[in-house]
Amino acid sequence: MSSKKILQEPAARYFLEVVRSGSISEAASRLNVASSAISRQIAKLEASLDTLLFERTARGMQPSAAGELLAAYALRVQMDSDRLFR
């Protein structure tokens, strides 16, 4: 694994919002960004990790096992960051 940062903004924020909402379009609405911007960031993140982070179904997007692990990590980082900058 390279030393480059994999989970950077805005990818981290977009990823977590898709996990929370279960939908790219809902995440885009909540974040006030284009759906295509979120789709691109998710695709880049999946490519950089060489794994699928979501199961795409007719009912929306559900995190894969790898997505669940990344979501737990990203949430911890976000919470630590929030505490640090209070």
Gaussian input, Z-matrix of N, CA and C with variables (Angstrom, degrees):
# hf/3-21g

backbone

0 1
 N
 C     1     B1
 C     2     B2     1     A1
 N     3     B3     2     A2     1     D1
 C     4     B4     3     A3     2     D2
 C     5     B5     4     A4     3     D3
 N     6     B6     5     A5     4     D4
 C     7     B7     6     A6     5     D5
 C     8     B8     7     A7     6     D6
 N     9     B9     8     A8     7     D7
 C    10    B10     9     A9     8     D8
 C    11    B11    10    A10     9     D9
 N    12    B12    11    A11    10    D10
 C    13    B13    12    A12    11    D11
 C    14    B14    13    A13    12    D12
 N    15    B15    14    A14    13    D13
 C    16    B16    15    A15    14    D14
 C    17    B17    16    A16    15    D15
 N    18    B18    17    A17    16    D16
 C    19    B19    18    A18    17    D17
 C    20    B20    19    A19    18    D18
 N    21    B21    20    A20    19    D19
 C    22    B22    21    A21    20    D20
 C    23    B23    22    A22    21    D21
 N    24    B24    23    A23    22    D22
 C    25    B25    24    A24    23    D23
 C    26    B26    25    A25    24    D24
 N    27    B27    26    A26    25    D25
 C    28    B28    27    A27    26    D26
 C    29    B29    28    A28    27    D27
 N    30    B30    29    A29    28    D28
 C    31    B31    30    A30    29    D29
 C    32    B32    31    A31    30    D30
 N    33    B33    32    A32    31    D31
 C    34    B34    33    A33    32    D32
 C    35    B35    34    A34    33    D33
 N    36    B36    35    A35    34    D34
 C    37    B37    36    A36    35    D35
 C    38    B38    37    A37    36    D36
 N    39    B39    38    A38    37    D37
 C    40    B40    39    A39    38    D38
 C    41    B41    40    A40    39    D39
 N    42    B42    41    A41    40    D40
 C    43    B43    42    A42    41    D41
 C    44    B44    43    A43    42    D42
 N    45    B45    44    A44    43    D43
 C    46    B46    45    A45    44    D44
 C    47    B47    46    A46    45    D45
 N    48    B48    47    A47    46    D46
 C    49    B49    48    A48    47    D47
 C    50    B50    49    A49    48    D48
 N    51    B51    50    A50    49    D49
 C    52    B52    51    A51    50    D50
 C    53    B53    52    A52    51    D51
 N    54    B54    53    A53    52    D52
 C    55    B55    54    A54    53    D53
 C    56    B56    55    A55    54    D54
 N    57    B57    56    A56    55    D55
 C    58    B58    57    A57    56    D56
 C    59    B59    58    A58    57    D57
 N    60    B60    59    A59    58    D58
 C    61    B61    60    A60    59    D59
 C    62    B62    61    A61    60    D60
 N    63    B63    62    A62    61    D61
 C    64    B64    63    A63    62    D62
 C    65    B65    64    A64    63    D63
 N    66    B66    65    A65    64    D64
 C    67    B67    66    A66    65    D65
 C    68    B68    67    A67    66    D66
 N    69    B69    68    A68    67    D67
 C    70    B70    69    A69    68    D68
 C    71    B71    70    A70    69    D69
 N    72    B72    71    A71    70    D70
 C    73    B73    72    A72    71    D71
 C    74    B74    73    A73    72    D72
 N    75    B75    74    A74    73    D73
 C    76    B76    75    A75    74    D74
 C    77    B77    76    A76    75    D75
 N    78    B78    77    A77    76    D76
 C    79    B79    78    A78    77    D77
 C    80    B80    79    A79    78    D78
 N    81    B81    80    A80    79    D79
 C    82    B82    81    A81    80    D80
 C    83    B83    82    A82    81    D81
 N    84    B84    83    A83    82    D82
 C    85    B85    84    A84    83    D83
 C    86    B86    85    A85    84    D84
 N    87    B87    86    A86    85    D85
 C    88    B88    87    A87    86    D86
 C    89    B89    88    A88    87    D87
 N    90    B90    89    A89    88    D88
 C    91    B91    90    A90    89    D89
 C    92    B92    91    A91    90    D90
 N    93    B93    92    A92    91    D91
 C    94    B94    93    A93    92    D92
 C    95    B95    94    A94    93    D93
 N    96    B96    95    A95    94    D94
 C    97    B97    96    A96    95    D95
 C    98    B98    97    A97    96    D96
 N    99    B99    98    A98    97    D97
 C   100   B100    99    A99    98    D98
 C   101   B101   100   A100    99    D99
 N   102   B102   101   A101   100   D100
 C   103   B103   102   A102   101   D101
 C   104   B104   103   A103   102   D102
 N   105   B105   104   A104   103   D103
 C   106   B106   105   A105   104   D104
 C   107   B107   106   A106   105   D105
 N   108   B108   107   A107   106   D106
 C   109   B109   108   A108   107   D107
 C   110   B110   109   A109   108   D108
 N   111   B111   110   A110   109   D109
 C   112   B112   111   A111   110   D110
 C   113   B113   112   A112   111   D111
 N   114   B114   113   A113   112   D112
 C   115   B115   114   A114   113   D113
 C   116   B116   115   A115   114   D114
 N   117   B117   116   A116   115   D115
 C   118   B118   117   A117   116   D116
 C   119   B119   118   A118   117   D117
 N   120   B120   119   A119   118   D118
 C   121   B121   120   A120   119   D119
 C   122   B122   121   A121   120   D120
 N   123   B123   122   A122   121   D121
 C   124   B124   123   A123   122   D122
 C   125   B125   124   A124   123   D123
 N   126   B126   125   A125   124   D124
 C   127   B127   126   A126   125   D125
 C   128   B128   127   A127   126   D126
 N   129   B129   128   A128   127   D127
 C   130   B130   129   A129   128   D128
 C   131   B131   130   A130   129   D129
 N   132   B132   131   A131   130   D130
 C   133   B133   132   A132   131   D131
 C   134   B134   133   A133   132   D132
 N   135   B135   134   A134   133   D133
 C   136   B136   135   A135   134   D134
 C   137   B137   136   A136   135   D135
 N   138   B138   137   A137   136   D136
 C   139   B139   138   A138   137   D137
 C   140   B140   139   A139   138   D138
 N   141   B141   140   A140   139   D139
 C   142   B142   141   A141   140   D140
 C   143   B143   142   A142   141   D141
 N   144   B144   143   A143   142   D142
 C   145   B145   144   A144   143   D143
 C   146   B146   145   A145   144   D144
 N   147   B147   146   A146   145   D145
 C   148   B148   147   A147   146   D146
 C   149   B149   148   A148   147   D147
 N   150   B150   149   A149   148   D148
 C   151   B151   150   A150   149   D149
 C   152   B152   151   A151   150   D150
 N   153   B153   152   A152   151   D151
 C   154   B154   153   A153   152   D152
 C   155   B155   154   A154   153   D153
 N   156   B156   155   A155   154   D154
 C   157   B157   156   A156   155   D155
 C   158   B158   157   A157   156   D156
 N   159   B159   158   A158   157   D157
 C   160   B160   159   A159   158   D158
 C   161   B161   160   A160   159   D159
 N   162   B162   161   A161   160   D160
 C   163   B163   162   A162   161   D161
 C   164   B164   163   A163   162   D162
 N   165   B165   164   A164   163   D163
 C   166   B166   165   A165   164   D164
 C   167   B167   166   A166   165   D165
 N   168   B168   167   A167   166   D166
 C   169   B169   168   A168   167   D167
 C   170   B170   169   A169   168   D168
 N   171   B171   170   A170   169   D169
 C   172   B172   171   A171   170   D170
 C   173   B173   172   A172   171   D171
 N   174   B174   173   A173   172   D172
 C   175   B175   174   A174   173   D173
 C   176   B176   175   A175   174   D174
 N   177   B177   176   A176   175   D175
 C   178   B178   177   A177   176   D176
 C   179   B179   178   A178   177   D177
 N   180   B180   179   A179   178   D178
 C   181   B181   180   A180   179   D179
 C   182   B182   181   A181   180   D180
 N   183   B183   182   A182   181   D181
 C   184   B184   183   A183   182   D182
 C   185   B185   184   A184   183   D183
 N   186   B186   185   A185   184   D184
 C   187   B187   186   A186   185   D185
 C   188   B188   187   A187   186   D186
 N   189   B189   188   A188   187   D187
 C   190   B190   189   A189   188   D188
 C   191   B191   190   A190   189   D189
 N   192   B192   191   A191   190   D190
 C   193   B193   192   A192   191   D191
 C   194   B194   193   A193   192   D192
 N   195   B195   194   A194   193   D193
 C   196   B196   195   A195   194   D194
 C   197   B197   196   A196   195   D195
 N   198   B198   197   A197   196   D196
 C   199   B199   198   A198   197   D197
 C   200   B200   199   A199   198   D198
 N   201   B201   200   A200   199   D199
 C   202   B202   201   A201   200   D200
 C   203   B203   202   A202   201   D201
 N   204   B204   203   A203   202   D202
 C   205   B205   204   A204   203   D203
 C   206   B206   205   A205   204   D204
 N   207   B207   206   A206   205   D205
 C   208   B208   207   A207   206   D206
 C   209   B209   208   A208   207   D207
 N   210   B210   209   A209   208   D208
 C   211   B211   210   A210   209   D209
 C   212   B212   211   A211   210   D210
 N   213   B213   212   A212   211   D211
 C   214   B214   213   A213   212   D212
 C   215   B215   214   A214   213   D213
 N   216   B216   215   A215   214   D214
 C   217   B217   216   A216   215   D215
 C   218   B218   217   A217   216   D216
 N   219   B219   218   A218   217   D217
 C   220   B220   219   A219   218   D218
 C   221   B221   220   A220   219   D219
 N   222   B222   221   A221   220   D220
 C   223   B223   222   A222   221   D221
 C   224   B224   223   A223   222   D222
 N   225   B225   224   A224   223   D223
 C   226   B226   225   A225   224   D224
 C   227   B227   226   A226   225   D225
 N   228   B228   227   A227   226   D226
 C   229   B229   228   A228   227   D227
 C   230   B230   229   A229   228   D228
 N   231   B231   230   A230   229   D229
 C   232   B232   231   A231   230   D230
 C   233   B233   232   A232   231   D231
 N   234   B234   233   A233   232   D232
 C   235   B235   234   A234   233   D233
 C   236   B236   235   A235   234   D234
 N   237   B237   236   A236   235   D235
 C   238   B238   237   A237   236   D236
 C   239   B239   238   A238   237   D237
 N   240   B240   239   A239   238   D238
 C   241   B241   240   A240   239   D239
 C   242   B242   241   A241   240   D240
 N   243   B243   242   A242   241   D241
 C   244   B244   243   A243   242   D242
 C   245   B245   244   A244   243   D243
 N   246   B246   245   A245   244   D244
 C   247   B247   246   A246   245   D245
 C   248   B248   247   A247   246   D246
 N   249   B249   248   A248   247   D247
 C   250   B250   249   A249   248   D248
 C   251   B251   250   A250   249   D249
 N   252   B252   251   A251   250   D250
 C   253   B253   252   A252   251   D251
 C   254   B254   253   A253   252   D252
 N   255   B255   254   A254   253   D253
 C   256   B256   255   A255   254   D254
 C   257   B257   256   A256   255   D255

   B1=1.4556
   B2=1.5216
   B3=1.2981
   B4=1.4627
   B5=1.5183
   B6=1.3157
   B7=1.4580
   B8=1.5207
   B9=1.3360
   B10=1.4619
   B11=1.5304
   B12=1.3014
   B13=1.4582
   B14=1.5208
   B15=1.3203
   B16=1.4600
   B17=1.5209
   B18=1.3163
   B19=1.4611
   B20=1.5214
   B21=1.3235
   B22=1.4547
   B23=1.5208
   B24=1.3162
   B25=1.4639
   B26=1.5083
   B27=1.3116
   B28=1.4588
   B29=1.5208
   B30=1.3319
   B31=1.4686
   B32=1.5249
   B33=1.3207
   B34=1.4646
   B35=1.5223
   B36=1.3110
   B37=1.4701
   B38=1.5236
   B39=1.3255
   B40=1.4653
   B41=1.5257
   B42=1.3266
   B43=1.4621
   B44=1.5262
   B45=1.3316
   B46=1.4654
   B47=1.5244
   B48=1.3088
   B49=1.4669
   B50=1.5248
   B51=1.3298
   B52=1.4699
   B53=1.5282
   B54=1.3220
   B55=1.4699
   B56=1.5228
   B57=1.3301
   B58=1.4725
   B59=1.5223
   B60=1.3242
   B61=1.4653
   B62=1.5229
   B63=1.3304
   B64=1.4561
   B65=1.5132
   B66=1.3295
   B67=1.4615
   B68=1.5232
   B69=1.3203
   B70=1.4630
   B71=1.5206
   B72=1.3272
   B73=1.4700
   B74=1.5305
   B75=1.3239
   B76=1.4708
   B77=1.5297
   B78=1.3176
   B79=1.4665
   B80=1.5220
   B81=1.3270
   B82=1.4661
   B83=1.5218
   B84=1.3165
   B85=1.4643
   B86=1.5289
   B87=1.3239
   B88=1.4679
   B89=1.5269
   B90=1.3380
   B91=1.4679
   B92=1.5205
   B93=1.3301
   B94=1.4614
   B95=1.5350
   B96=1.3324
   B97=1.4629
   B98=1.5256
   B99=1.3100
   B100=1.4659
   B101=1.5283
   B102=1.3212
   B103=1.4666
   B104=1.5215
   B105=1.3319
   B106=1.4650
   B107=1.5292
   B108=1.3219
   B109=1.4679
   B110=1.5282
   B111=1.3156
   B112=1.4667
   B113=1.5228
   B114=1.3237
   B115=1.4691
   B116=1.5211
   B117=1.3264
   B118=1.4711
   B119=1.5291
   B120=1.3245
   B121=1.4636
   B122=1.5278
   B123=1.3274
   B124=1.4679
   B125=1.5326
   B126=1.3360
   B127=1.4720
   B128=1.5303
   B129=1.3325
   B130=1.4699
   B131=1.5266
   B132=1.3244
   B133=1.4593
   B134=1.5278
   B135=1.3325
   B136=1.4643
   B137=1.5267
   B138=1.3217
   B139=1.4666
   B140=1.5281
   B141=1.3265
   B142=1.4649
   B143=1.5262
   B144=1.3295
   B145=1.4644
   B146=1.5268
   B147=1.3246
   B148=1.4661
   B149=1.5289
   B150=1.3316
   B151=1.4615
   B152=1.5177
   B153=1.3161
   B154=1.4650
   B155=1.5220
   B156=1.3123
   B157=1.4627
   B158=1.5167
   B159=1.3268
   B160=1.4623
   B161=1.5151
   B162=1.3278
   B163=1.4575
   B164=1.5208
   B165=1.3111
   B166=1.4592
   B167=1.5235
   B168=1.3294
   B169=1.4593
   B170=1.5217
   B171=1.3198
   B172=1.4635
   B173=1.5279
   B174=1.3216
   B175=1.4726
   B176=1.5180
   B177=1.3090
   B178=1.4612
   B179=1.5091
   B180=1.2993
   B181=1.4614
   B182=1.5207
   B183=1.3200
   B184=1.4566
   B185=1.5241
   B186=1.3300
   B187=1.4626
   B188=1.5310
   B189=1.3139
   B190=1.4640
   B191=1.5325
   B192=1.3203
   B193=1.4684
   B194=1.5300
   B195=1.3243
   B196=1.4720
   B197=1.5227
   B198=1.3316
   B199=1.4563
   B200=1.5177
   B201=1.3342
   B202=1.4721
   B203=1.5240
   B204=1.3261
   B205=1.4678
   B206=1.5223
   B207=1.3260
   B208=1.4622
   B209=1.5237
   B210=1.3252
   B211=1.4677
   B212=1.5250
   B213=1.3255
   B214=1.4667
   B215=1.5276
   B216=1.3194
   B217=1.4632
   B218=1.5265
   B219=1.3309
   B220=1.4674
   B221=1.5246
   B222=1.3191
   B223=1.4633
   B224=1.5255
   B225=1.3336
   B226=1.4768
   B227=1.5211
   B228=1.3228
   B229=1.4668
   B230=1.5258
   B231=1.3326
   B232=1.4617
   B233=1.5315
   B234=1.3254
   B235=1.4649
   B236=1.5254
   B237=1.3249
   B238=1.4682
   B239=1.5247
   B240=1.3103
   B241=1.4621
   B242=1.5241
   B243=1.3241
   B244=1.4647
   B245=1.5253
   B246=1.3279
   B247=1.4600
   B248=1.5221
   B249=1.3059
   B250=1.4596
   B251=1.5238
   B252=1.3300
   B253=1.4640
   B254=1.5205
   B255=1.3089
   B256=1.4713
   B257=1.4903
   A1=108.72
   A2=116.19
   A3=119.51
   A4=110.32
   A5=114.92
   A6=119.51
   A7=112.52
   A8=117.08
   A9=118.29
   A10=110.36
   A11=114.96
   A12=119.90
   A13=108.88
   A14=116.00
   A15=120.25
   A16=110.21
   A17=117.33
   A18=120.71
   A19=109.71
   A20=115.56
   A21=121.84
   A22=109.62
   A23=115.46
   A24=120.74
   A25=108.59
   A26=120.74
   A27=127.15
   A28=114.02
   A29=118.06
   A30=120.50
   A31=112.19
   A32=117.70
   A33=120.86
   A34=111.22
   A35=115.91
   A36=120.50
   A37=110.63
   A38=116.88
   A39=121.44
   A40=110.50
   A41=115.96
   A42=120.85
   A43=110.79
   A44=117.18
   A45=120.43
   A46=111.96
   A47=117.90
   A48=119.85
   A49=111.13
   A50=118.04
   A51=119.92
   A52=109.48
   A53=117.78
   A54=120.75
   A55=109.60
   A56=117.14
   A57=121.20
   A58=112.40
   A59=116.44
   A60=120.43
   A61=113.32
   A62=117.23
   A63=120.74
   A64=114.28
   A65=116.35
   A66=120.11
   A67=110.37
   A68=115.53
   A69=119.59
   A70=110.00
   A71=117.14
   A72=119.03
   A73=111.41
   A74=117.54
   A75=120.15
   A76=110.35
   A77=116.89
   A78=120.54
   A79=110.38
   A80=116.59
   A81=120.96
   A82=110.75
   A83=116.27
   A84=120.60
   A85=110.96
   A86=117.07
   A87=121.46
   A88=112.35
   A89=115.95
   A90=120.57
   A91=113.36
   A92=115.80
   A93=121.91
   A94=111.88
   A95=114.86
   A96=121.76
   A97=108.42
   A98=116.56
   A99=121.11
   A100=110.42
   A101=115.68
   A102=120.83
   A103=111.23
   A104=115.77
   A105=119.69
   A106=111.67
   A107=117.35
   A108=120.62
   A109=110.22
   A110=116.15
   A111=120.06
   A112=110.00
   A113=117.22
   A114=120.98
   A115=111.24
   A116=116.75
   A117=120.68
   A118=111.39
   A119=116.80
   A120=120.20
   A121=111.26
   A122=117.10
   A123=120.82
   A124=109.51
   A125=116.78
   A126=120.84
   A127=110.83
   A128=117.37
   A129=120.93
   A130=110.91
   A131=116.00
   A132=120.95
   A133=110.35
   A134=116.83
   A135=120.54
   A136=110.90
   A137=117.37
   A138=120.81
   A139=111.21
   A140=116.75
   A141=119.66
   A142=111.59
   A143=116.82
   A144=121.17
   A145=112.30
   A146=115.97
   A147=122.61
   A148=111.68
   A149=115.56
   A150=120.76
   A151=109.90
   A152=116.03
   A153=120.35
   A154=108.76
   A155=115.85
   A156=120.91
   A157=112.33
   A158=116.80
   A159=121.59
   A160=111.07
   A161=114.80
   A162=122.25
   A163=104.79
   A164=116.48
   A165=120.82
   A166=108.30
   A167=116.22
   A168=121.61
   A169=109.53
   A170=115.52
   A171=120.37
   A172=110.80
   A173=116.89
   A174=120.62
   A175=113.30
   A176=117.09
   A177=119.62
   A178=111.87
   A179=115.21
   A180=121.57
   A181=109.38
   A182=114.79
   A183=121.73
   A184=108.13
   A185=117.96
   A186=119.21
   A187=111.29
   A188=116.23
   A189=121.84
   A190=107.20
   A191=116.78
   A192=119.59
   A193=110.20
   A194=116.43
   A195=120.29
   A196=110.71
   A197=116.52
   A198=121.24
   A199=112.31
   A200=116.14
   A201=120.46
   A202=110.72
   A203=116.43
   A204=119.98
   A205=111.63
   A206=115.88
   A207=119.82
   A208=111.03
   A209=117.23
   A210=120.64
   A211=110.69
   A212=117.09
   A213=120.29
   A214=110.37
   A215=116.41
   A216=120.98
   A217=111.03
   A218=116.42
   A219=121.14
   A220=111.01
   A221=116.71
   A222=120.19
   A223=110.94
   A224=116.72
   A225=119.69
   A226=110.83
   A227=116.61
   A228=120.63
   A229=110.04
   A230=116.46
   A231=120.71
   A232=111.01
   A233=117.18
   A234=120.46
   A235=111.18
   A236=116.94
   A237=120.34
   A238=111.07
   A239=116.43
   A240=121.18
   A241=110.84
   A242=116.26
   A243=120.29
   A244=111.01
   A245=117.26
   A246=121.01
   A247=111.57
   A248=116.07
   A249=121.20
   A250=111.77
   A251=116.46
   A252=120.25
   A253=113.61
   A254=117.72
   A255=120.58
   A256=110.83
   D1=135.97
   D2=-178.81
   D3=-77.39
   D4=167.59
   D5=-178.72
   D6=-85.05
   D7=-2.05
   D8=-179.25
   D9=-67.25
   D10=151.53
   D11=179.09
   D12=-73.75
   D13=127.99
   D14=-178.53
   D15=-92.34
   D16=-42.74
   D17=-173.74
   D18=-104.68
   D19=85.27
   D20=-179.81
   D21=-108.89
   D22=165.40
   D23=171.71
   D24=-71.71
   D25=145.51
   D26=-1.55
   D27=-86.23
   D28=-0.05
   D29=-175.95
   D30=-56.18
   D31=-41.85
   D32=-178.88
   D33=-62.46
   D34=-46.49
   D35=-179.23
   D36=-64.74
   D37=-44.48
   D38=179.78
   D39=-63.67
   D40=-45.73
   D41=-179.76
   D42=-57.85
   D43=-50.21
   D44=-178.84
   D45=-62.68
   D46=-36.71
   D47=179.90
   D48=-69.38
   D49=-36.19
   D50=175.79
   D51=-66.38
   D52=-39.67
   D53=176.13
   D54=-59.85
   D55=-47.10
   D56=-178.24
   D57=-64.74
   D58=-43.95
   D59=-172.66
   D60=-90.07
   D61=-24.20
   D62=-178.56
   D63=76.95
   D64=12.82
   D65=-175.56
   D66=-157.17
   D67=137.40
   D68=176.26
   D69=-67.34
   D70=-42.71
   D71=-178.01
   D72=-65.60
   D73=-38.37
   D74=177.64
   D75=-68.12
   D76=-41.66
   D77=177.43
   D78=-61.32
   D79=-42.36
   D80=179.26
   D81=-61.83
   D82=-41.91
   D83=178.79
   D84=-63.67
   D85=-45.16
   D86=-179.57
   D87=-64.88
   D88=-34.86
   D89=-177.19
   D90=-94.25
   D91=-5.58
   D92=-179.63
   D93=58.61
   D94=47.33
   D95=175.45
   D96=-132.74
   D97=166.66
   D98=179.37
   D99=-72.37
   D100=142.45
   D101=176.18
   D102=-56.39
   D103=-37.46
   D104=-178.87
   D105=-63.72
   D106=-33.26
   D107=178.30
   D108=-65.64
   D109=-41.79
   D110=178.57
   D111=-67.51
   D112=-44.31
   D113=178.92
   D114=-57.75
   D115=-43.64
   D116=179.44
   D117=-62.76
   D118=-44.19
   D119=-178.90
   D120=-65.35
   D121=-41.00
   D122=178.43
   D123=-64.04
   D124=-43.56
   D125=179.26
   D126=-62.11
   D127=-42.33
   D128=178.20
   D129=-63.50
   D130=-42.01
   D131=179.78
   D132=-63.58
   D133=-45.48
   D134=178.11
   D135=-62.47
   D136=-40.52
   D137=179.12
   D138=-65.65
   D139=-41.87
   D140=-178.28
   D141=-67.50
   D142=-29.46
   D143=178.79
   D144=-94.27
   D145=-9.20
   D146=-178.32
   D147=55.08
   D148=44.54
   D149=177.66
   D150=-157.22
   D151=154.24
   D152=174.53
   D153=-81.26
   D154=133.54
   D155=-179.93
   D156=-99.56
   D157=-15.03
   D158=-178.96
   D159=-135.65
   D160=146.20
   D161=167.11
   D162=-93.22
   D163=120.18
   D164=-178.58
   D165=-94.24
   D166=117.32
   D167=-177.73
   D168=-126.99
   D169=173.68
   D170=177.12
   D171=-64.13
   D172=-24.58
   D173=-179.51
   D174=-91.51
   D175=3.68
   D176=177.94
   D177=126.30
   D178=-156.63
   D179=-177.16
   D180=-114.47
   D181=123.53
   D182=177.68
   D183=-113.08
   D184=135.36
   D185=179.64
   D186=-61.04
   D187=137.91
   D188=171.88
   D189=-74.53
   D190=179.35
   D191=176.63
   D192=-58.86
   D193=-42.74
   D194=177.61
   D195=-65.12
   D196=-38.23
   D197=177.92
   D198=-63.51
   D199=-39.03
   D200=177.41
   D201=-63.03
   D202=-43.70
   D203=178.46
   D204=-62.98
   D205=-45.10
   D206=179.62
   D207=-65.31
   D208=-38.49
   D209=179.42
   D210=-63.05
   D211=-42.88
   D212=178.87
   D213=-61.91
   D214=-43.92
   D215=178.53
   D216=-63.88
   D217=-48.62
   D218=-177.50
   D219=-62.46
   D220=-38.03
   D221=178.91
   D222=-66.14
   D223=-41.40
   D224=177.03
   D225=-61.68
   D226=-43.93
   D227=179.32
   D228=-62.09
   D229=-44.04
   D230=179.89
   D231=-62.48
   D232=-43.75
   D233=179.70
   D234=-65.41
   D235=-42.00
   D236=177.60
   D237=-62.63
   D238=-40.90
   D239=178.59
   D240=-64.24
   D241=-43.19
   D242=178.32
   D243=-60.87
   D244=-42.24
   D245=179.00
   D246=-65.96
   D247=-39.17
   D248=-178.74
   D249=-64.05
   D250=-37.89
   D251=-174.45
   D252=-102.88
   D253=23.50
   D254=175.59
   D255=-73.05

